[in-house]
């Protein structure tokens, strides 16, 4: 699983939470780093995507992801502190949306829906 989140503390907590549930995860800090990861690593089964990041934000990353045939098949769950971002996330065609702070149980339930 790929976590695209500029908040290092949050991404570390999510990696730890997923690891406790036996889910391998890698965190990167920006959309640009996520593109570099997808270009050079085996494709993840799911992407957790923050929308508000410096440089390439989540919206731009998602646009680039959808332009690439193999990448466009990877399900995306958006994480955002902005409750209104759910509308934007759905318009981007993502599989899920969670507000920050993320409820661990809700996150694991949503991830299980797309990785089982």
VOBA-1610 file (N, C-alpha, C; in pm, whole numbers, padded with zeros to 5 digits, always signed):
BEGIN
Unk+00084-00116+00000Unk+00000+00000+00000Unk+00089+00124+00000Unk+00047+00227-00069Unk+00121+00352-00076Unk+00044+00460-00002Unk+00112+00527+00090Unk+00054+00638+00165Unk+00120+00765+00115Unk+00039+00858+00064Unk+00090+00985+00012Unk+00041+01093+00108Unk+00128+01133+00198Unk+00090+01221+00310Unk+00211+01304+00351Unk+00195+01437+00356Unk+00309+01522+00394Unk+00328+01535+00544Unk+00232+01492+00624Unk+00246+01494+00769Unk+00317+01366+00810Unk+00447+01378+00840Unk+00530+01261+00869Unk+00479+01183+00990Unk+00432+01254+01091Unk+00381+01186+01211Unk+00259+01102+01178Unk+00166+01159+01101Unk+00046+01085+01063Unk+00080+00966+00975Unk+00166+00986+00876Unk+00199+00874+00787Unk+00270+00762+00864Unk+00355+00797+00960Unk+00421+00695+01043Unk+00320+00618+01127Unk+00222+00689+01182Unk+00118+00622+01260Unk+00036+00527+01174Unk+00006+00568+01052Unk-00072+00482+00962Unk+00009+00359+00922Unk+00138+00378+00892Unk+00224+00264+00858Unk+00228+00166+00975Unk+00240+00219+01096Unk+00243+00134+01216Unk+00110+00061+01235Unk-00001+00132+01219Unk-00133+00071+01232Unk-00151-00041+01130Unk-00114-00016+01008Unk-00128-00117+00903Unk-00036-00236+00928Unk+00084-00208+00973Unk+00178-00315+01004Unk+00124-00407+01112Unk+00057-00350+01212Unk-00003-00431+01319Unk-00113-00520+01263Unk-00171-00480+01150Unk-00276-00558+01085Unk-00218-00641+00969Unk-00086-00653+00965Unk-00013-00732+00864Unk-00032-00680+00722Unk-00038-00547+00708Unk-00049-00484+00577Unk+00079-00405+00554Unk+00152-00440+00450Unk+00276-00369+00417Unk+00242-00233+00356Unk+00309-00129+00405Unk+00282+00006+00355Unk+00411+00085+00345Unk+00415+00172+00245Unk+00526+00265+00226Unk+00467+00404+00222Unk+00533+00499+00289Unk+00485+00637+00291Unk+00579+00727+00213Unk+00521+00817+00135Unk+00595+00922+00066Unk+00530+01055+00101Unk+00606+01164+00086Unk+00561+01293+00138Unk+00493+01386+00039Unk+00481+01347-00088Unk+00421+01437-00185Unk+00371+01360-00306Unk+00291+01430-00387Unk+00246+01371-00511Unk+00361+01340-00605Unk+00461+01428-00607Unk+00577+01405-00692Unk+00653+01280-00648Unk+00668+01261-00518Unk+00735+01140-00466Unk+00652+01016-00497Unk+00520+01030-00498Unk+00432+00917-00531Unk+00448+00877-00677Unk+00458+00975-00765Unk+00482+00946-00907Unk+00614+00872-00923Unk+00718+00920-00856Unk+00849+00855-00863Unk+00841+00711-00811Unk+00765+00691-00704Unk+00748+00556-00650Unk+00679+00466-00752Unk+00571+00513-00810Unk+00496+00430-00907Unk+00579+00399-01031Unk+00670+00489-01067Unk+00756+00466-01183Unk+00865+00364-01155Unk+00901+00343-01028Unk+01019+00263-00999Unk+00996+00139-00912Unk+00877+00123-00857Unk+00850+00014-00764Unk+00732-00070-00815Unk+00716-00191-00760Unk+00594-00267-00793Unk+00470-00184-00751Unk+00366-00194-00829Unk+00247-00113-00801Unk+00178-00158-00672Unk+00135-00064-00592Unk+00066-00098-00468Unk-00077-00143-00497Unk-00137-00209-00399Unk-00275-00255-00414Unk-00375-00144-00384Unk-00329-00039-00316Unk-00417+00071-00274Unk-00331+00193-00245Unk-00389+00312-00267Unk-00321+00437-00234Unk-00408+00515-00136Unk-00347+00558-00025Unk-00409+00653+00067Unk-00352+00789+00030Unk-00437+00885-00003Unk-00392+01010-00063Unk-00442+01131+00013Unk-00348+01213+00060Unk-00381+01343+00117Unk-00402+01440+00001Unk-00495+01533+00016Unk-00517+01629-00092Unk-00426+01751-00080Unk-00408+01802+00041Unk-00332+01925+00061Unk-00186+01900+00092Unk-00103+01904-00012Unk+00041+01884+00006Unk+00115+01990-00075Unk+00235+02029-00030Unk+00314+02124-00109Unk+00364+02060-00238Unk+00397+02144-00333Unk+00444+02092-00462Unk+00327+02034-00539Unk+00333+01907-00570Unk+00222+01841-00638Unk+00122+01794-00534Unk+00003+01854-00536Unk-00099+01815-00438Unk-00170+01688-00481Unk-00262+01642-00398Unk-00333+01518-00425Unk-00419+01523-00550Unk-00475+01639-00579Unk-00560+01652-00699Unk-00475+01633-00825Unk-00360+01697-00829Unk-00271+01684-00945Unk-00217+01542-00956Unk-00181+01482-00841Unk-00135+01344-00845Unk-00244+01254-00904Unk-00367+01270-00858Unk-00478+01186-00906Unk-00498+01205-01056Unk-00486+01328-01105Unk-00499+01354-01249Unk-00392+01275-01325Unk-00269+01280-01277Unk-00160+01206-01343Unk-00181+01056-01332Unk-00229+01012-01217Unk-00253+00869-01198Unk-00353+00818-01301Unk-00460+00894-01322Unk-00566+00851-01415Unk-00520+00852-01560Unk-00417+00929-01591Unk-00364+00934-01728Unk-00280+00811-01763Unk-00237+00737-01663Unk-00150+00621-01681Unk-00234+00495-01666Unk-00243+00413-01769Unk-00334+00298-01770Unk-00315+00207-01650Unk-00194+00162-01622Unk-00171+00069-01510Unk-00200+00136-01376Unk-00158+00259-01361Unk-00178+00330-01234Unk-00325+00359-01209Unk-00401+00383-01315Unk-00542+00421-01299Unk-00625+00309-01238Unk-00573+00187-01241Unk-00645+00073-01183Unk-00626+00060-01032Unk-00535+00139-00975Unk-00509+00132-00831Unk-00616+00211-00757Unk-00690+00147-00666Unk-00792+00221-00591Unk-00729+00325-00500Unk-00801+00435-00479Unk-00752+00547-00398Unk-00854+00581-00291Unk-00803+00601-00169Unk-00883+00654-00058Unk-00822+00787-00021Unk-00903+00891-00020Unk-00856+01025+00012Unk-00870+01050+00162Unk-00765+01112+00219Unk-00765+01156+00358Unk-00753+01308+00357Unk-00841+01378+00430Unk-00833+01524+00432Unk-00887+01579+00562Unk-00827+01687+00607Unk-00876+01757+00726Unk-00998+01842+00691Unk-01018+01867+00563Unk-01130+01949+00515Unk-01251+01860+00490Unk-01352+01873+00573Unk-01473+01791+00559Unk-01541+01811+00424Unk-01532+01932+00371Unk-01594+01961+00241Unk-01518+01897+00126Unk-01397+01849+00149Unk-01317+01788+00042Unk-01377+01656-00006Unk-01471+01601+00068Unk-01536+01477+00026Unk-01602+01491-00110Unk-01660+01605-00136Unk-01724+01630-00266Unk-01619+01630-00376Unk-01507+01698-00351Unk-01397+01702-00448Unk-01341+01562-00470Unk-01328+01487-00362Unk-01274+01351-00372Unk-01364+01262-00457Unk-01491+01271-00434Unk-01585+01188-00513Unk-01582+01228-00661Unk-01566+01358-00687Unk-01557+01405-00826Unk-01429+01353-00894Unk-01328+01320-00813Unk-01203+01266-00866Unk-01214+01116-00892Unk-01327+01057-00857Unk-01349+00916-00884Unk-01274+00823-00790Unk-01256+00864-00666Unk-01185+00778-00570Unk-01282+00680-00505Unk-01225+00580-00441Unk-01306+00474-00382Unk-01352+00504-00240Unk-01292+00604-00176Unk-01332+00635-00040Unk-01276+00768+00006Unk-01334+00819+00114Unk-01293+00946+00172Unk-01305+00938+00323Unk-01199+00979+00393Unk-01201+00986+00538Unk-01148+01121+00581Unk-01209+01178+00685Unk-01160+01304+00738Unk-01055+01280+00844Unk-00964+01376+00856Unk-00862+01373+00961Unk-00917+01448+01082Unk-00886+01409+01202Unk-00803+01294+01234Unk-00874+01165+01196Unk-00797+01072+01143Unk-00851+00947+01091Unk-00884+00852+01206Unk-01004+00797+01201Unk-01044+00695+01297Unk-00981+00563+01251Unk-00895+00503+01335Unk-00825+00380+01292Unk-00919+00268+01248Unk-01028+00247+01319Unk-01122+00141+01283Unk-01186+00168+01147Unk-01225+00293+01123Unk-01285+00329+00993Unk-01184+00310+00880Unk-01059+00348+00906Unk-00956+00332+00805Unk-00934+00186+00771Unk-00920+00102+00870Unk-00897-00041+00846Unk-01016-00105+00777Unk-01137-00064+00813Unk-01258-00119+00750Unk-01261-00083+00601Unk-01230+00043+00571Unk-01232+00088+00431Unk-01120+00021+00351Unk-01004+00008+00411Unk-00893-00059+00344Unk-00928-00205+00316Unk-00988-00272+00413Unk-01025-00413+00395Unk-01121-00430+00277Unk-01208-00335+00256Unk-01304-00341+00146Unk-01232-00344+00011Unk-01116-00278+00001Unk-01048-00268-00127Unk-00926-00357-00141Unk-00888-00425-00035Unk-00769-00510-00045Unk-00797-00657-00024Unk-00918-00693+00012Unk-00945-00836+00037Unk-00987-00908-00088
//
